[in-house]
Amino acid sequence: MKRKNLLVLFVGIALLLQTGCGRNLKNVIRAVALVVSAISVKVVTLPDPRAKVVGVAGLVGQVITLVVVGKVEEYDTAPNRPDPEFSTVAEVDPVHFNQVPGDIDRPKLPSDVNAALKAAGEIVDNSRLVDMSLRKYYGALNAGNAAKAESQRAATCEFLFKLDASIQAYSNALAAISDDAQGTGFASASTTVPEVLVQKEQIGKNVFPPEEEDVLTQMHATTEERSLARVQAGLVEENNINPSDLTGAAVLVSAARLSNRISIQDELPVNFSCSVAPPSSAPTLTEWGVLIMTLLLLTAGMIFIARRRPVLVATTGIGSGSEFTHGMSRSLFVGGIFARVLAVTFAMVLIGFGAVTSIFGPVSTLDVIGALLCALILSYLIHLLISAAMDSRTKSG
């Protein structure tokens, strides 16, 4: 393949990194929250009790998403908002959203909804505690009190780990609700892009639906938090709304998938970090790590066999087989073959990412890097096999 074509592919991958995974994930999350809100407001008036139960979870989820995303975005401004009262650890009155009643015929649904409501309250609590602790930390720094600053830093990190855990618990509960809600009035309910945009405009004018006003009351939302919700809703643009998310069944899946995608650590001030993982965590290989390790082992095995041991390679159409002797007559790297294989592999990766992005929304930077590394290693492995096969045919000829 010509160098020009390879250049086009590399430019395509660069654009994918900039747009596919770099597209503002938080705008997509905000848009999904508004879609959930638009559908939930409809279903809570339906006679279907199961639809109402899911609608309650949807209303709570929409409100806490806008408030918490707004609060998290303000974490990096903590140095400009120091709290001079840094002698004590931050405390809040815990938020307890009203639990929904059980269902004799389908008990798992209300149980999962109540789990989501419990996790939602913990998200609100921990997001507030992180903000308060950060401000106390910078208050202590400004006062030159290193001991109190370290104490507040430790408290911030503890609340941060709890916030991450509560977000994960909320995501798990949403995934369970998504399965439970199939066949209910919520799953079949739908909205339109104009309706979602109307919802955005109303919230922007501080006119929350009555059901969401109740949620704000239950969480004791401050004037500042209501303002954060209005600002977050106003950031949603029409192109952030995925047309495939306009049904209850689809948007629940998206909400569960996106609910734990925001990295809280990335929102902290530049000179603040929590480098110590919580004690309960254990280092593990990610799925991409396993794939990369597997491909590297396969490639290493192929090189070992090709360089060190004679092997009988079955072929088709040319006798019964042929043999690799000590050291392949071809080099372990054939630039022309590798370039062609790499171009085809990267093209397939681009197509795959395009399909995934259009169906599921933005992909993470980790997924892009993992896929590109796997594509690079796989291309080299395939190039070795092709080179070996060509060498075998040459010998047998």
N, C-alpha and C positions, 0 to 999 in steps of 0.2 A: 504494500500500500504506500502511496506517495506521502512524503512528509507533510504536504499541505493538508491531506485528509487527517493525518494524525494530529496536526495542530488544531483542526476544527474540533476533534473529539476532546482534546485537552481544554480548549476554550469552553466547550459545552459542560465539562465537569466543573470548571471554575464557576460558571454561571449557576450551576446546580448548587454548589456550596454557598453561593451568595444569595440565591433566591429560594431554592427548595427548602433547605434547612435553616437558612438565615432569615427567611420571611418571619415577621414578628409573630412569634408563637403566642404571646400574650394577647394580641389582637384577635387571634383565632379563638382563644379561650374566652375572651370577653364576648365574642359573637355567639359562641355556643351557649354561654350563660343567658344571653338575651333570648335566644331561641327557646331554651328550656323555660324561661319565664313566660314567653308568649303562649306556649302550649299549656303550661301549668295553670295559668290564670283561667284558661278555658275549661280544663278538665275538673277543677275543683268545684265547678257548678253542675257537673254531670251527676246523674243518679247512681252511677257505678261507684260503689264504695272503694273498690280496689284502685280505680283511676284516681280518686281523691287522695288516697294514701300516697301514691307515687307523686301526685301533684304537690303535696305538702313538702316532700323531700326536694322536689324541683324548685319550689319557691325559696326554701332555705338555702339550697345550693347556689341559686342565682345571686342572692343578696350577699352571702359570705364571699363568693368569688369576687364580686366587684369591690367589696370593702377590703378584703385581705390582699388582693393584688395591688390595690392602691396603697395600702399600708406597707406592704413589702417594698414597693417602689420607693418609699420614703426612707428606707433604712440607711441608704447611703448619704442622707442629709443629716444624720444624727450628729456629726461633728459641729454642725451649725445650730443644733438645738440641745446643747448640753443641759443636764439637770443638776443644779447645785445640791440637791438633796440625794446624796449618793451613799449615805451611811447604812442604809438598809436595803435588803433584797426586794425587788419589785413584787407586788402582789396585786391580784385582781379578784373581783367577785366572779366565780365560775358561771359560765353561760350554760343554761339547761333549756334546750328547746323542748316544747311540749311533745311528749311521746304520743304515737298514734295507737289506737286500740287494736287488739288482736283480731285475727280472722280464723274462725273455726275451720273453714274449708281450705284456706291457703295460709297457714300460720307463718310460713317462711317469709312471705312478703312484708308484713308489718315488722317482723323481727329484723330483717335487713334494713328497712327504712329507719327503725329506731337506732340501729347501729350507726347508720349514716348521720342521723341527727346528733347522736352522742359525739361522734368524731368531728362533726361540724362545730359543735360548741367548743371542743378542745382546740380546734384550729384557731377560732377567734381568740380564745384565752392565750394561747401560746404566741400568736402573732402580736398581740398587745404586750405580752411580757418581754418579747425580744426587743420591741421598740423602746419600751421603758428602760430596759437594762442597758441597751446601747447608749441611751442618753445619759444614764447614770455613769457609765464607764467614761464617757468624754467629760462629764462634769468632774469626775475624780482626777482625770488627767490634767484638766485645766487648773485644778487646785493643787497640783503637784503631789497628790496623795497616791503613791505607787501601790501601796498595799490594798487600798480600797479599789483602785483601778483594776488590779488583778482579780480581786474578788468579784467585781461586776463583770469582768470579761468571762470568768468561769460561769457565772450565772447566765450570761447571754448565751454562751455555747450550750449550756444544759437546756435552756428553753428552745434553742434552735433545733437541737436534736429531737426534742419532744414535738416541735412543730413538724419536722420532717416525718416523724412516726405517725402523727395524727393525720397528716395529708395522705400517707400511704394507707392507713386504716380507712379513711374516707373513700379513697379510690377503690379499695377492695369491696367496700359496701356498695358503691355505685355499680360496680361490675355485677354483683349479685342481684341488685335491684333490676338491672338491665335484663337479666335472664328471667327474673320473677315476673316482670311487667308484660312479657309477651302474652298476647291474648286479652289484655285488659283494654279499657277505653283509652288509657294514656298512650299505649303503643300505636293505636290506630288514629289518634288525634294528629292534626297537622296545623301548620301555620304557613304564612307567606313572607317573602322578603319585605314587602311594604308594611305588613303588620309588625314585623320585628323592628323596622325603622321607626314606626310610630311609638313603639315601646321605648326605644332609645330616646326619642324626643321628649316623651313624657317624663322619664326619669331625669333627663337633663334639666327639666324645669322644676325638679324636686316634687314631682307628682307621681309618687309610687302607687301601684295598685294597692287597694286596702289590705289584701292578703300579705303583701310584702311589707306594708307598714307594720303589720302585726309581728312579722319576723324581726324588723328593726327594733321594735319595742322589747321583744323577748331577749334580744342580745344587748339591750341597753346601749344602743348605738349613740355615740356622741354626735354633736353638730359637725365636727371635723370628719368623722367616719361617713356620715351621710353625704358630705361634700365630696369625699373620695369616691363614693359609689357613683355620684352624678358625673364626675370627671371621667371615670373609667368607662361608663356607658357611652359618653360622648366621643370616645376614641374609636368606636366601632364604625367601620365603613362598609358600604354595601358589598365591596369585593371581598370582605372578610367572612361573609356569610356563605357557607357551602350549601348549595341547593339540595344536596343529598341528605342534609341534616334537618330538613324541615318537617320530619315526622317524629312522633314520640319515640318509636322504636329505634330509629337511627341516631337521634340526638343523645339518647341515653348511652349508647355505645361510645359515641365521641366524647361525651362528658367523662365517662369512666376512664377512657384512654388518655385524655388530656389533663385530668385533675392532678396528676403528680409529675407533670413534665417541667414545671418551673423549678429552676435550681435556686433555692434561697441563698446559698453561699455566694452566688454571683451578684446578689443585690446588696451585699454588705459593703461598708466603706472600704476604700482601697487599702487602707493600712490596718484593717481588722480582719482576722481570720480565726477559724476554729479548726486547728490542724489535728486535734486529737479526736479520733472516732469514739463513739460511745462504746462502753465495755462489751455490750451484747453483740456487737458486729464482729464478723470474721472475714478475713480476706478470701475471696473466691474469684474464680475465672468467670468473666462474662461469656455470653454466648459467642460473641465475636472472638474472644480470646481462645475458646475451645476450637472454633473453626480455623483460626490462624495457626494454632498449634498443630492441629491435624494435618493441614496442608503442608506445613513445614516438615513434619515427620515423613509424610508421603514423598515430598521432594527429596529429602535427605536419603530416604531409602532407595529412591530411583537412582540418585547419583552414586550411591554405594554399589548398587548392583551393576550399574553401567561401567563403573571404573575398576571394580575389584573382583567381581565374580562372573564367570561365564554363565549365561542364562540362555535357555531355549525359549525363543519368542515365537509363539504361534502366529502364523500369517494366513491370509486368505488369498487364494488364487495363485500363489507362488509356491509350489511344492508343499511340503509338510511343515516347514519351519526353517529358521536360520539362527545363527549364534552370535552373541556379542562376546568378543574376546577381551583380554586385558586391555582396558582403555578403549573407548570408542574412537573410531577413526575420525569422527566429526568432533568438533569442540563441544564442550558443555554449554556453550552459548553461541547460538547462530543468530546474528542480529536480524537478518531478513525474516526468518521464520518467527522469531519472537515479536517483532514489530507487527506482523500481520495478525498473530494470535492476540496480542495485546489490544489492537484496534478493535477487533471483533468483540473481545470480552468487555472492554469499556463501553462499546456501543450497547451491548446487552444490559450493562449496569445502568446506563443512562435511561434506556427504555423502562427498565424495572423501577428505577426511582421515580420516573415520570408517572407511571401507573400508580405506585404507592402513594405519591404526593397528591394525585388527583382524587384518590379514593379515601385515604385516611388523613390527609393534611400533612403538615410539615414533618420532616424526619429530623432526628437529632444529629448533631455534628458527629457524635460517636458512631452512629449508624453509617454515616457517609464515609468516615475514615476507615471503619472496619470493613465495609464493602469494597472500598478501593484497595486496601491492603490484600484482602482475599483475592480480588481480581488479579492483582499483580503477581501474587505467588502462584495462583492457578494458571495464569498465562505462561509462566516459566515452566511449570510442570507439564502442561500440554505441549509446549514447544519442545521439551525434552523427548516426549513420546513420539512426536511427529518426526523429529530429527533421527531418533532411533529406528523408526519404521523405514524412513528413507534410506538409512545406512544399510538396513537389512535387505531391502530390495536391491540396492546396488551390488551387495555381495552375492546375493542369490542369482543376480543377472549375469 
